[in-house]
Amino acid sequence: MMGASCCAPPPSKADPRWRRALWIALAVNAGMFIVEFTAGFAGRSVSLWADAADFLGDAGNYAISLAVVGLSLQWRARAALLKGATMGLFGLGVLAAAAWNASHGGLPHAQTMGVVGFLALIANVGVALMLFQHRSGDANMRSVWLCSRNDAVGNVAVMAAAAGVFGTGSAWPDLGVAVLMASLALWSALQVIRQALAELRGAADGLEAGGHHA
């Protein structure tokens, strides 16, 4: 459950450390999208495709966050709503891809999954640690932290799936991890959307109260 501090508005001026952290996160995610997109097709891995799509979505989310840094809480909440919807669509898309590959896909390359999953884990843990201090800001900041946390969890799961594929000679561990990542994305999307809607209602109430006092 989100604490009350998660809904508190940050200082009116944008923290330069927050902006710098977003630029670094954007570069890391864009680069890892290219790596995992290529490896996912080469290794025929649904979980790597899912992680590559997640990296691309996160890069776009960081770009949106940079665009609204320093703007009003209302605009930041609207951006968080967009990001929450993106996270939800990602989750639904991965579920659809997993269902298709369950009947049409071949055996993924366990070695490719393991190596790329480990590289992605290193990248995401670094980004998550960098963003950890900002996790209790507004919905926009919280959505960025959740994206990074989800990525790190997803990378560990991809590595576990690689071990499962190698040990069983079956694609089911890969498909199972893809479904797990989709479920995590859907849950996080719900959290972000709930907080963003609460902030929008709070901003609207504040404007209405200000109008009555004018």
Summary of the structure (lengths in Angstrom):
residues: 214
radius of gyration: 18.6
end to end distance: 36.6
largest distance: 70.6
contacts: 778
relative contact order: 0.18
helix: 86%
strand: 0%
